[in-house]
Amino acid sequence: MGRTLEVLRGIDLSIHEGEVVGIVGQSGAGKSTFLHCVGTLDIPTSGSLRLGGEELTSLPSARLADIRNRAIGFVFQFHHLLPEFNALENVMMPGLIQGRSRRDLEPRARALLEEVGLKDRALHRPGELSGGEQQRVALARALVLEPKLLLADEPSGNLDSSTSQQIHELFFAINKQRGTTIVVVTHNLALAASMPRVITLKDGRVERDDRKSAPNALVESATA
């Protein structure tokens, strides 16, 4: 019989609407697992997880998938773009998978590519784009369905310092322009220092929670 491994324990947090939150800590602290739980990719074995007041831990998988598609956008360290499609098609892909028409999606996808500085690269495939450009496409893709919550796991981990700074500035611009709640797991100390709230995890627990403001709660998480 396998041994149970506790990754997160004793966490009691609320992430507030419109916040930009950094999650930091050493490797193995539980940062990515925490982000996956917030994004309903993983469900905690005990405790409570609420998004916009709705309890998520007891919902069926189909309902959780609907919530993810409707309310949550994801950006990962590896962009996971589809190499056979161009940037515009990659941005539209979440909507196309839902059965939305290309005609309805294309204006928004083009506007997002312009917003992230890729107006003239819309028809380029991922292999024709730099690493930073690919991550910008991934960011636009995460926003195409207008999520309330954007989750990013080491989004600049594979980028040089200058390109990383540009990606970081995009997160703040998106938050300011759209009011999107943004949670970023990062090892980048400069990025973390620039955020209005930083949560430090250690051994699956919250070691520090440094916050400058506290608006209305959007995500609440409590684990045993």
MDAnalysis code that builds the backbone (N, CA, C; Angstrom):
import MDAnalysis as mda
import numpy as np

u = mda.Universe.empty(672, n_residues=224, atom_resindex=np.repeat(np.arange(224), 3), trajectory=True)
u.add_TopologyAttr("name", ["N", "CA", "C"] * 224)
u.add_TopologyAttr("resid", np.arange(1, 225))
u.add_TopologyAttr("resname", ["MET", "GLY", "ARG", "THR", "LEU", "GLU", "VAL", "LEU", "ARG", "GLY", "ILE", "ASP", "LEU", "SER", "ILE", "HIS", "GLU", "GLY", "GLU", "VAL", "VAL", "GLY", "ILE", "VAL", "GLY", "GLN", "SER", "GLY", "ALA", "GLY", "LYS", "SER", "THR", "PHE", "LEU", "HIS", "CYS", "VAL", "GLY", "THR", "LEU", "ASP", "ILE", "PRO", "THR", "SER", "GLY", "SER", "LEU", "ARG", "LEU", "GLY", "GLY", "GLU", "GLU", "LEU", "THR", "SER", "LEU", "PRO", "SER", "ALA", "ARG", "LEU", "ALA", "ASP", "ILE", "ARG", "ASN", "ARG", "ALA", "ILE", "GLY", "PHE", "VAL", "PHE", "GLN", "PHE", "HIS", "HIS", "LEU", "LEU", "PRO", "GLU", "PHE", "ASN", "ALA", "LEU", "GLU", "ASN", "VAL", "MET", "MET", "PRO", "GLY", "LEU", "ILE", "GLN", "GLY", "ARG", "SER", "ARG", "ARG", "ASP", "LEU", "GLU", "PRO", "ARG", "ALA", "ARG", "ALA", "LEU", "LEU", "GLU", "GLU", "VAL", "GLY", "LEU", "LYS", "ASP", "ARG", "ALA", "LEU", "HIS", "ARG", "PRO", "GLY", "GLU", "LEU", "SER", "GLY", "GLY", "GLU", "GLN", "GLN", "ARG", "VAL", "ALA", "LEU", "ALA", "ARG", "ALA", "LEU", "VAL", "LEU", "GLU", "PRO", "LYS", "LEU", "LEU", "LEU", "ALA", "ASP", "GLU", "PRO", "SER", "GLY", "ASN", "LEU", "ASP", "SER", "SER", "THR", "SER", "GLN", "GLN", "ILE", "HIS", "GLU", "LEU", "PHE", "PHE", "ALA", "ILE", "ASN", "LYS", "GLN", "ARG", "GLY", "THR", "THR", "ILE", "VAL", "VAL", "VAL", "THR", "HIS", "ASN", "LEU", "ALA", "LEU", "ALA", "ALA", "SER", "MET", "PRO", "ARG", "VAL", "ILE", "THR", "LEU", "LYS", "ASP", "GLY", "ARG", "VAL", "GLU", "ARG", "ASP", "ASP", "ARG", "LYS", "SER", "ALA", "PRO", "ASN", "ALA", "LEU", "VAL", "GLU", "SER", "ALA", "THR", "ALA"])
u.atoms.positions = np.array([
    [0.854, -1.204, 0.000],
    [0.000, 0.000, 0.000],
    [0.883, 1.244, 0.000],
    [0.599, 2.187, -0.862],
    [1.417, 3.390, -1.003],
    [1.285, 4.328, 0.181],
    [2.322, 5.098, 0.407],
    [2.322, 6.073, 1.493],
    [1.684, 7.373, 1.023],
    [0.831, 7.960, 1.855],
    [0.197, 9.231, 1.527],
    [1.207, 10.368, 1.675],
    [1.293, 11.194, 0.659],
    [2.211, 12.328, 0.683],
    [1.408, 13.614, 0.775],
    [1.585, 14.336, 1.870],
    [0.902, 15.615, 2.047],
    [1.731, 16.717, 1.394],
    [1.127, 17.421, 0.440],
    [1.824, 18.507, -0.236],
    [1.443, 19.853, 0.368],
    [0.150, 20.062, 0.613],
    [-0.352, 21.291, 1.230],
    [-1.073, 20.924, 2.517],
    [-0.905, 21.733, 3.545],
    [-1.604, 21.469, 4.795],
    [-1.700, 22.763, 5.606],
    [-2.848, 22.915, 6.247],
    [-3.041, 24.057, 7.133],
    [-3.086, 25.400, 6.433],
    [-3.471, 25.410, 5.152],
    [-3.523, 26.676, 4.405],
    [-4.923, 27.286, 4.520],
    [-4.994, 28.532, 4.904],
    [-6.266, 29.247, 5.013],
    [-6.062, 30.626, 4.389],
    [-6.512, 30.776, 3.135],
    [-6.241, 31.989, 2.372],
    [-7.468, 32.444, 1.600],
    [-7.573, 33.726, 1.397],
    [-8.517, 34.297, 0.444],
    [-7.724, 35.145, -0.545],
    [-7.966, 34.929, -1.813],
    [-7.388, 35.762, -2.874],
    [-8.494, 36.680, -3.355],
    [-8.214, 37.953, -3.416],
    [-9.254, 38.946, -3.589],
    [-9.405, 39.405, -5.033],
    [-10.618, 39.778, -5.347],
    [-10.932, 40.233, -6.697],
    [-10.080, 41.437, -7.067],
    [-9.424, 41.346, -8.225],
    [-8.600, 42.442, -8.701],
    [-7.186, 42.460, -8.171],
    [-6.825, 41.500, -7.323],
    [-5.472, 41.452, -6.781],
    [-4.482, 40.889, -7.795],
    [-3.229, 41.279, -7.626],
    [-2.099, 40.614, -8.278],
    [-1.272, 40.001, -7.162],
    [-1.163, 38.681, -7.170],
    [-0.561, 37.953, -6.056],
    [0.609, 37.116, -6.560],
    [1.735, 37.207, -5.868],
    [2.874, 36.358, -6.162],
    [2.951, 35.216, -5.171],
    [3.253, 34.023, -5.669],
    [3.454, 32.852, -4.817],
    [4.918, 32.464, -4.939],
    [5.654, 32.508, -3.826],
    [7.081, 32.216, -3.850],
    [7.403, 31.136, -2.823],
    [8.616, 30.630, -2.915],
    [9.076, 29.581, -2.009],
    [10.058, 28.686, -2.723],
    [10.791, 27.903, -1.960],
    [11.772, 27.011, -2.532],
    [11.098, 25.886, -3.309],
    [11.865, 25.206, -4.164],
    [11.343, 24.058, -4.891],
    [10.825, 23.013, -3.900],
    [9.650, 22.460, -4.184],
    [9.057, 21.479, -3.292],
    [8.190, 22.069, -2.201],
    [8.037, 23.394, -2.195],
    [7.235, 24.038, -1.144],
    [5.745, 23.862, -1.351],
    [5.328, 23.470, -2.567],
    [3.911, 23.282, -2.857],
    [3.296, 24.365, -3.709],
    [4.131, 25.196, -4.339],
    [3.616, 26.343, -5.086],
    [2.744, 25.913, -6.261],
    [3.269, 25.030, -7.099],
    [2.513, 24.609, -8.277],
    [1.266, 23.829, -7.888],
    [1.374, 22.999, -6.851],
    [0.189, 22.263, -6.384],
    [-0.880, 23.225, -5.897],
    [-0.474, 24.260, -5.185],
    [-1.423, 25.268, -4.730],
    [-2.116, 25.932, -5.917],
    [-1.329, 26.290, -6.934],
    [-1.906, 26.933, -8.110],
    [-2.867, 25.987, -8.824],
    [-2.505, 24.715, -8.914],
    [-3.378, 23.734, -9.566],
    [-4.679, 23.560, -8.792],
    [-4.624, 23.632, -7.469],
    [-5.852, 23.545, -6.677],
    [-6.731, 24.779, -6.906],
    [-6.124, 25.952, -6.910],
    [-6.894, 27.177, -7.167],
    [-7.554, 27.107, -8.539],
    [-6.850, 26.522, -9.514],
    [-7.384, 26.417, -10.871],
    [-8.254, 25.203, -11.115],
    [-8.531, 24.428, -10.067],
    [-9.367, 23.209, -10.110],
    [-8.765, 22.116, -10.987],
    [-7.473, 22.212, -11.317],
    [-6.811, 21.102, -12.002],
    [-6.597, 19.952, -11.027],
    [-6.394, 20.288, -9.755],
    [-6.366, 19.328, -8.649],
    [-7.384, 19.783, -7.620],
    [-8.014, 18.819, -6.952],
    [-8.951, 19.140, -5.879],
    [-8.367, 18.614, -4.568],
    [-8.303, 19.441, -3.531],
    [-7.724, 18.985, -2.255],
    [-8.515, 17.818, -1.670],
    [-7.816, 16.911, -1.001],
    [-8.468, 15.731, -0.424],
    [-9.313, 16.084, 0.797],
    [-9.069, 17.237, 1.382],
    [-9.902, 17.721, 2.481],
    [-9.851, 19.232, 2.492],
    [-10.799, 19.830, 3.204],
    [-10.853, 21.281, 3.258],
    [-11.868, 21.844, 2.277],
    [-11.745, 23.121, 1.995],
    [-12.732, 23.836, 1.193],
    [-12.026, 24.682, 0.144],
    [-12.665, 24.791, -1.028],
    [-12.157, 25.641, -2.102],
    [-13.348, 26.327, -2.745],
    [-13.373, 27.653, -2.707],
    [-14.502, 28.406, -3.247],
    [-14.007, 29.434, -4.251],
    [-14.748, 29.561, -5.320],
    [-14.466, 30.568, -6.351],
    [-15.710, 31.425, -6.506],
    [-15.579, 32.720, -6.213],
    [-16.733, 33.607, -6.285],
    [-17.871, 33.166, -5.380],
    [-17.538, 32.527, -4.255],
    [-18.544, 32.079, -3.309],
    [-19.077, 30.682, -3.556],
    [-18.715, 30.057, -4.693],
    [-19.217, 28.724, -5.027],
    [-18.232, 27.663, -4.548],
    [-18.725, 26.718, -3.754],
    [-17.896, 25.617, -3.265],
    [-17.573, 24.661, -4.412],
    [-16.286, 24.340, -4.577],
    [-15.853, 23.571, -5.742],
    [-15.510, 22.119, -5.438],
    [-15.189, 21.807, -4.202],
    [-14.615, 20.494, -3.909],
    [-15.572, 19.333, -4.170],
    [-16.872, 19.591, -4.147],
    [-17.835, 18.499, -4.325],
    [-18.466, 18.480, -5.713],
    [-18.005, 19.351, -6.609],
    [-18.620, 19.431, -7.925],
    [-18.130, 18.306, -8.834],
    [-18.975, 17.823, -9.735],
    [-18.540, 16.804, -10.708],
    [-17.524, 17.386, -11.679],
    [-16.745, 16.500, -12.303],
    [-15.651, 16.936, -13.172],
    [-16.142, 17.782, -14.338],
    [-17.325, 17.468, -14.879],
    [-17.845, 18.242, -16.010],
    [-18.121, 19.683, -15.603],
    [-18.654, 19.873, -14.398],
    [-18.931, 21.219, -13.911],
    [-17.626, 21.978, -13.655],
    [-16.618, 21.293, -13.116],
    [-15.328, 21.928, -12.886],
    [-14.694, 22.347, -14.206],
    [-14.814, 21.507, -15.218],
    [-14.268, 21.849, -16.534],
    [-14.957, 23.089, -17.085],
    [-16.262, 23.191, -16.875],
    [-17.009, 24.360, -17.343],
    [-16.535, 25.623, -16.628],
    [-16.288, 25.528, -15.325],
    [-15.796, 26.676, -14.562],
    [-14.425, 27.095, -15.050],
    [-13.551, 26.114, -15.288],
    [-12.210, 26.432, -15.806],
    [-12.301, 27.160, -17.135],
    [-13.130, 26.659, -18.024],
    [-13.240, 27.264, -19.354],
    [-13.840, 28.665, -19.302],
    [-14.753, 28.864, -18.367],
    [-15.497, 30.119, -18.321],
    [-14.792, 31.203, -17.504],
    [-14.117, 30.808, -16.431],
    [-13.688, 31.798, -15.453],
    [-12.189, 31.858, -15.213],
    [-11.417, 30.874, -15.714],
    [-10.003, 30.789, -15.358],
    [-9.147, 30.682, -16.614],
    [-8.094, 31.483, -16.664],
    [-7.106, 31.379, -17.732],
    [-5.785, 30.905, -17.163],
    [-5.026, 30.131, -17.949],
    [-3.770, 29.551, -17.482],
    [-2.622, 29.951, -18.401],
    [-1.491, 30.284, -17.785],
    [-0.242, 30.497, -18.516],
    [0.832, 29.707, -17.779],
    [1.531, 28.826, -18.509],
    [2.536, 27.978, -17.888],
    [3.933, 28.350, -18.377],
    [4.942, 27.771, -17.719],
    [6.327, 28.033, -18.114],
    [6.559, 27.621, -19.562],
    [5.999, 26.487, -19.941],
    [6.066, 26.036, -21.329],
    [4.738, 26.392, -21.983],
    [4.791, 27.131, -23.067],
    [3.605, 27.781, -23.621],
    [2.563, 26.819, -24.181],
    [2.959, 25.600, -24.577],
    [2.021, 24.595, -25.094],
    [1.212, 25.107, -26.286],
    [1.837, 25.887, -27.149],
    [1.165, 26.295, -28.383],
    [1.138, 25.122, -29.357],
    [0.135, 25.088, -30.211],
    [0.022, 24.036, -31.217],
    [0.852, 24.436, -32.434],
    [1.899, 23.674, -32.763],
    [2.866, 24.125, -33.771],
    [2.304, 24.223, -35.175],
    [1.218, 23.487, -35.466],
    [0.681, 23.495, -36.825],
    [-0.261, 24.659, -37.092],
    [-0.559, 25.448, -36.046],
    [-1.459, 26.591, -36.185],
    [-0.692, 27.890, -35.976],
    [-1.149, 28.960, -36.629],
    [-0.476, 30.241, -36.443],
    [-0.905, 30.891, -35.122],
    [-0.303, 32.050, -34.835],
    [-0.553, 32.712, -33.552],
    [-2.030, 33.039, -33.375],
    [-2.661, 33.564, -34.410],
    [-4.072, 33.920, -34.327],
    [-4.931, 32.691, -34.021],
    [-4.656, 31.604, -34.697],
    [-5.432, 30.377, -34.484],
    [-5.194, 29.809, -33.092],
    [-3.970, 29.900, -32.597],
    [-3.687, 29.438, -31.241],
    [-4.455, 30.253, -30.202],
    [-4.532, 31.558, -30.410],
    [-5.276, 32.403, -29.472],
    [-6.766, 32.053, -29.497],
    [-7.292, 31.770, -30.655],
    [-8.716, 31.449, -30.783],
    [-9.057, 30.048, -30.286],
    [-8.071, 29.174, -30.131],
    [-8.310, 27.755, -29.915],
    [-9.254, 27.436, -28.748],
    [-9.128, 28.066, -27.569],
    [-10.061, 27.732, -26.491],
    [-11.525, 27.955, -26.881],
    [-11.796, 29.016, -27.641],
    [-13.157, 29.274, -28.093],
    [-13.597, 28.304, -29.174],
    [-12.675, 27.958, -30.079],
    [-13.003, 27.003, -31.133],
    [-13.338, 25.644, -30.537],
    [-12.613, 25.244, -29.496],
    [-12.887, 23.971, -28.827],
    [-14.281, 23.967, -28.212],
    [-14.717, 25.135, -27.759],
    [-16.063, 25.259, -27.193],
    [-17.149, 25.301, -28.261],
    [-16.758, 25.348, -29.517],
    [-17.735, 25.379, -30.592],
    [-18.122, 26.768, -31.052],
    [-17.394, 27.785, -30.595],
    [-17.687, 29.145, -31.040],
    [-17.156, 29.349, -32.455],
    [-17.757, 30.259, -33.160],
    [-17.374, 30.462, -34.557],
    [-16.104, 31.287, -34.658],
    [-15.333, 30.990, -35.688],
    [-14.120, 31.750, -35.962],
    [-14.448, 33.214, -36.212],
    [-15.551, 33.483, -36.867],
    [-15.934, 34.860, -37.177],
    [-16.146, 35.670, -35.902],
    [-16.716, 35.043, -34.881],
    [-16.930, 35.752, -33.615],
    [-15.635, 35.915, -32.827],
    [-14.749, 34.910, -32.926],
    [-13.540, 34.916, -32.110],
    [-12.420, 35.763, -32.691],
    [-12.339, 35.854, -34.003],
    [-11.175, 36.462, -34.628],
    [-10.958, 37.928, -34.249],
    [-11.995, 38.780, -34.205],
    [-11.735, 40.178, -33.828],
    [-11.120, 40.310, -32.439],
    [-11.622, 39.515, -31.496],
    [-11.063, 39.588, -30.136],
    [-9.631, 39.046, -30.105],
    [-9.391, 37.953, -30.820],
    [-8.048, 37.377, -30.841],
    [-7.045, 38.363, -31.449],
    [-7.441, 39.033, -32.520],
    [-6.542, 40.023, -33.138],
    [-6.295, 41.197, -32.180],
    [-7.330, 41.616, -31.468],
    [-7.175, 42.719, -30.522],
    [-6.219, 42.332, -29.391],
    [-6.313, 41.088, -28.939],
    [-5.426, 40.630, -27.871],
    [-3.978, 40.545, -28.350],
    [-3.783, 40.061, -29.568],
    [-2.425, 40.010, -30.104],
    [-1.837, 41.410, -30.240],
    [-2.657, 42.363, -30.614],
    [-2.191, 43.751, -30.670],
    [-1.843, 44.250, -29.267],
    [-2.672, 43.863, -28.299],
    [-2.459, 44.301, -26.912],
    [-1.133, 43.787, -26.359],
    [-0.745, 42.582, -26.760],
    [0.521, 42.028, -26.266],
    [1.685, 42.298, -27.223],
    [1.458, 43.187, -28.195],
    [2.535, 43.634, -29.070],
    [2.844, 42.732, -30.242],
    [1.876, 41.915, -30.662],
    [2.123, 40.966, -31.748],
    [1.154, 41.159, -32.919],
    [0.729, 42.372, -33.129],
    [-0.216, 42.651, -34.218],
    [0.303, 42.152, -35.561],
    [1.587, 42.315, -35.800],
    [2.152, 41.961, -37.100],
    [2.660, 40.522, -37.166],
    [2.424, 39.749, -36.108],
    [2.914, 38.368, -36.077],
    [1.766, 37.364, -36.026],
    [0.557, 37.826, -36.289],
    [-0.627, 36.990, -36.120],
    [-0.613, 35.733, -36.982],
    [-0.021, 35.813, -38.157],
    [-0.053, 34.689, -39.091],
    [1.217, 33.837, -39.032],
    [2.078, 34.118, -38.077],
    [3.289, 33.325, -37.891],
    [2.998, 32.123, -36.999],
    [3.577, 30.996, -37.340],
    [3.457, 29.800, -36.509],
    [4.455, 29.885, -35.341],
    [4.232, 29.099, -34.274],
    [5.118, 29.179, -33.103],
    [6.600, 29.030, -33.434],
    [6.937, 28.145, -34.377],
    [8.331, 27.942, -34.735],
    [8.987, 29.155, -35.359],
    [8.191, 30.118, -35.789],
    [8.706, 31.343, -36.393],
    [8.757, 32.500, -35.391],
    [8.425, 32.217, -34.138],
    [8.390, 33.245, -33.102],
    [9.479, 32.993, -32.070],
    [9.938, 34.055, -31.434],
    [10.903, 33.916, -30.332],
    [10.197, 33.352, -29.103],
    [10.989, 32.966, -28.100],
    [10.404, 32.444, -26.868],
    [9.475, 33.441, -26.196],
    [9.900, 34.705, -26.160],
    [9.056, 35.733, -25.558],
    [7.770, 35.956, -26.334],
    [7.875, 35.905, -27.675],
    [6.684, 36.074, -28.499],
    [5.719, 34.905, -28.307],
    [6.252, 33.707, -28.195],
    [5.402, 32.550, -27.959],
    [4.664, 32.678, -26.615],
    [5.355, 33.182, -25.612],
    [4.701, 33.334, -24.311],
    [3.646, 34.431, -24.361],
    [3.851, 35.445, -25.170],
    [2.832, 36.482, -25.354],
    [1.583, 35.904, -26.030],
    [1.798, 35.017, -27.007],
    [0.656, 34.345, -27.637],
    [-0.092, 33.518, -26.598],
    [0.648, 32.808, -25.748],
    [0.020, 32.005, -24.701],
    [-0.785, 32.878, -23.736],
    [-0.271, 34.064, -23.450],
    [-0.988, 34.985, -22.572],
    [-2.270, 35.470, -23.239],
    [-2.183, 35.828, -24.516],
    [-3.385, 36.242, -25.246],
    [-4.405, 35.103, -25.299],
    [-3.942, 33.881, -25.520],
    [-4.833, 32.719, -25.533],
    [-5.553, 32.562, -24.196],
    [-4.835, 32.774, -23.099],
    [-5.433, 32.634, -21.777],
    [-6.525, 33.669, -21.522],
    [-6.482, 34.783, -22.261],
    [-7.420, 35.876, -22.036],
    [-8.595, 35.885, -23.018],
    [-8.568, 35.021, -24.017],
    [-9.532, 35.144, -25.115],
    [-10.970, 34.924, -24.657],
    [-11.187, 34.128, -23.625],
    [-12.544, 33.891, -23.127],
    [-12.893, 34.793, -21.948],
    [-12.073, 35.825, -21.742],
    [-12.314, 36.853, -20.721],
    [-12.462, 36.277, -19.318],
    [-11.461, 35.529, -18.838],
    [-11.557, 34.956, -17.486],
    [-11.471, 36.025, -16.406],
    [-12.092, 35.744, -15.275],
    [-11.961, 36.628, -14.121],
    [-10.630, 36.410, -13.406],
    [-10.094, 35.199, -13.552],
    [-8.900, 34.790, -12.813],
    [-7.856, 34.277, -13.795],
    [-6.641, 34.808, -13.706],
    [-5.533, 34.370, -14.543],
    [-4.459, 33.768, -13.639],
    [-4.091, 32.509, -13.917],
    [-3.094, 31.800, -13.132],
    [-1.859, 31.568, -14.000],
    [-0.687, 31.902, -13.469],
    [0.547, 31.762, -14.228],
    [1.585, 31.028, -13.390],
    [2.144, 29.949, -13.958],
    [3.138, 29.133, -13.256],
    [4.492, 29.320, -13.936],
    [5.361, 30.096, -13.296],
    [6.693, 30.405, -13.821],
    [6.625, 30.866, -15.286],
    [5.812, 31.868, -15.591],
    [5.595, 32.251, -16.998],
    [6.825, 32.789, -17.700],
    [7.832, 33.233, -16.937],
    [9.046, 33.765, -17.570],
    [10.261, 32.912, -17.242],
    [10.035, 31.691, -16.802],
    [11.137, 30.844, -16.358],
    [12.134, 30.496, -17.435],
    [11.701, 30.489, -18.700],
    [12.592, 30.136, -19.802],
    [13.038, 31.341, -20.616],
    [12.807, 32.547, -20.085],
    [13.080, 33.761, -20.858],
    [14.251, 34.533, -20.272],
    [14.915, 35.336, -21.117],
    [15.992, 36.182, -20.613],
    [15.408, 37.316, -19.783],
    [16.271, 38.030, -19.073],
    [15.792, 39.011, -18.098],
    [14.998, 40.137, -18.745],
    [15.425, 40.593, -19.899],
    [14.713, 41.685, -20.572],
    [13.320, 41.242, -21.020],
    [13.233, 40.065, -21.630],
    [11.943, 39.550, -22.086],
    [11.046, 39.239, -20.898],
    [11.644, 38.723, -19.816],
    [10.880, 38.448, -18.601],
    [10.223, 39.716, -18.075],
    [10.989, 40.808, -18.073],
    [10.457, 42.074, -17.586],
    [9.277, 42.523, -18.428],
    [9.341, 42.325, -19.731],
    [8.232, 42.702, -20.611],
    [6.981, 41.883, -20.307],
    [7.151, 40.588, -20.061],
    [6.015, 39.729, -19.708],
    [5.416, 40.172, -18.387],
    [6.274, 40.481, -17.433],
    [5.786, 40.937, -16.124],
    [4.970, 42.221, -16.262],
    [5.464, 43.146, -17.072],
    [4.744, 44.408, -17.260],
    [3.386, 44.177, -17.906],
    [3.303, 43.170, -18.777],
    [2.013, 42.839, -19.392],
    [0.999, 42.387, -18.354],
    [1.443, 41.604, -17.365],
    [0.526, 41.165, -16.318],
    [-0.078, 42.368, -15.591],
    [0.752, 43.324, -15.233],
    [0.257, 44.501, -14.521],
    [-0.668, 45.340, -15.406],
    [-0.325, 45.446, -16.686],
    [-1.181, 46.203, -17.606],
    [-2.544, 45.538, -17.744],
    [-2.565, 44.211, -17.846],
    [-3.833, 43.477, -17.963],
    [-4.670, 43.666, -16.710],
    [-4.039, 43.599, -15.562],
    [-4.756, 43.798, -14.308],
    [-5.352, 45.201, -14.235],
    [-4.572, 46.191, -14.652],
    [-5.041, 47.575, -14.581],
    [-6.170, 47.834, -15.560],
    [-6.048, 47.303, -16.779],
    [-7.026, 47.587, -17.827],
    [-8.306, 46.774, -17.667],
    [-8.181, 45.528, -17.190],
    [-9.328, 44.621, -17.167],
    [-9.828, 44.289, -15.768],
    [-9.017, 44.585, -14.755],
    [-9.390, 44.210, -13.399],
    [-9.264, 42.717, -13.146],
    [-8.534, 42.001, -14.028],
    [-8.369, 40.561, -13.890],
    [-7.557, 40.243, -12.641],
    [-8.033, 39.289, -11.861],
    [-7.270, 38.790, -10.724],
    [-6.151, 37.901, -11.255],
    [-4.922, 38.129, -10.803],
    [-3.768, 37.410, -11.340],
    [-2.960, 36.806, -10.200],
    [-2.693, 35.511, -10.312],
    [-1.867, 34.797, -9.336],
    [-0.694, 34.186, -10.095],
    [0.523, 34.536, -9.669],
    [1.729, 34.119, -10.382],
    [2.669, 33.377, -9.442],
    [2.966, 32.121, -9.775],
    [4.043, 31.385, -9.108],
    [5.348, 31.792, -9.772],
    [6.329, 32.213, -8.985],
    [7.569, 32.698, -9.591],
    [8.764, 32.479, -8.666],
    [9.930, 32.265, -9.298],
    [11.209, 32.304, -8.591],
    [11.886, 33.650, -8.791],
    [11.271, 34.517, -9.599],
    [11.861, 35.801, -9.923],
    [11.626, 36.777, -8.766],
    [12.670, 37.052, -8.026],
    [12.531, 37.887, -6.829],
    [12.157, 39.322, -7.173],
    [12.635, 39.815, -8.319],
    [12.301, 41.182, -8.724],
    [10.815, 41.293, -9.022],
    [10.257, 40.296, -9.712],
    [8.826, 40.301, -9.989],
    [8.038, 40.226, -8.693],
    [8.425, 39.324, -7.814],
    [7.709, 39.171, -6.543],
    [7.732, 40.471, -5.745],
    [8.870, 41.135, -5.732],
    [9.008, 42.365, -4.951],
    [8.117, 43.472, -5.485],
    [7.764, 43.413, -6.772],
    [6.953, 44.463, -7.374],
    [5.452, 44.231, -7.162],
    [5.069, 43.095, -6.602],
    [3.654, 42.754, -6.473],
    [3.060, 43.300, -5.178],
    [1.787, 43.685, -5.219],
    [1.157, 44.234, -4.022],
    [0.906, 43.200, -2.930],
    [0.952, 41.912, -3.277],
    [0.791, 40.858, -2.270],
    [1.680, 39.685, -2.640],
    [2.422, 39.184, -1.654],
    [3.313, 38.044, -1.877],
    [3.067, 37.008, -0.786],
    [2.754, 35.789, -1.212],
    [2.541, 34.672, -0.293],
    [3.744, 33.746, -0.396],
    [4.395, 33.491, 0.726],
    [5.554, 32.603, 0.756],
    [5.142, 31.259, 1.335],
    [5.357, 30.193, 0.566],
    [5.065, 28.846, 1.024],
    [6.350, 28.160, 1.469],
    [6.235, 27.353, 2.499],
    [7.352, 26.536, 2.974],
    [6.792, 25.231, 3.514],
    [7.260, 24.132, 2.951],
    [6.819, 22.790, 3.381],
    [5.300, 22.660, 3.365],
    [4.672, 23.219, 2.325],
    [3.235, 23.073, 2.164],
    [2.386, 23.983, 3.019],
    [3.013, 24.908, 3.716],
    [2.281, 25.839, 4.579],
    [2.608, 27.274, 4.197],
    [1.741, 28.185, 4.611],
    [2.005, 29.614, 4.390],
    [2.966, 30.100, 5.465],
    [4.152, 30.495, 5.044],
    [5.142, 31.021, 5.981],
    [4.939, 32.515, 6.201],
    [4.620, 33.239, 5.099],
    [4.373, 34.672, 5.193],
    [3.291, 35.058, 4.202],
    [2.537, 36.072, 4.535],
    [1.530, 36.632, 3.638],
    [1.625, 38.145, 3.751],
    [2.391, 38.732, 2.848],
    [2.628, 40.176, 2.871],
    [1.659, 40.846, 1.911],
    [0.736, 41.627, 2.456],
    [-0.337, 42.201, 1.649],
    [-0.439, 43.692, 1.898],
    [-0.646, 44.442, 0.793],
    [-0.802, 45.898, 0.891],
    [-2.254, 46.339, 0.794],
    [-3.129, 45.432, 0.297],
    [-4.539, 45.804, 0.155],
    [-5.389, 44.557, 0.238],
    [-6.711, 44.720, 0.496],
    [-7.610, 43.577, 0.631],
    [-8.996, 43.895, 0.104],
    [-9.216, 43.770, -1.225],
    [-10.557, 43.975, -1.791],
    [-11.463, 42.792, -1.536],
    [-12.556, 42.681, -2.317],
    [-13.533, 41.620, -2.113],
    [-12.989, 40.257, -2.476],
    [-13.323, 39.235, -1.677],
    [-12.787, 37.899, -1.886],
    [-13.313, 37.287, -3.185],
    [-12.398, 36.700, -3.969],
    [-12.779, 35.953, -5.167],
    [-12.516, 34.467, -4.972],
    [-11.314, 34.127, -4.474],
    [-10.951, 32.737, -4.264],
    [-10.633, 32.538, -2.787],
    [-11.190, 31.496, -2.201],
    [-10.892, 31.156, -0.820],
    [-10.474, 29.710, -0.777],
    [-9.386, 29.438, -0.065],
    [-8.868, 28.083, 0.023],
    [-8.525, 27.774, 1.463],
    [-8.965, 26.614, 1.928],
    [-8.622, 26.165, 3.267],
    [-8.380, 24.670, 3.214],
    [-7.205, 24.247, 3.670],
    [-6.892, 22.817, 3.707],
    [-6.645, 22.400, 5.133],
    [-6.915, 21.137, 5.373],
    [-6.753, 20.623, 6.740],
    [-5.280, 20.525, 7.088],
])
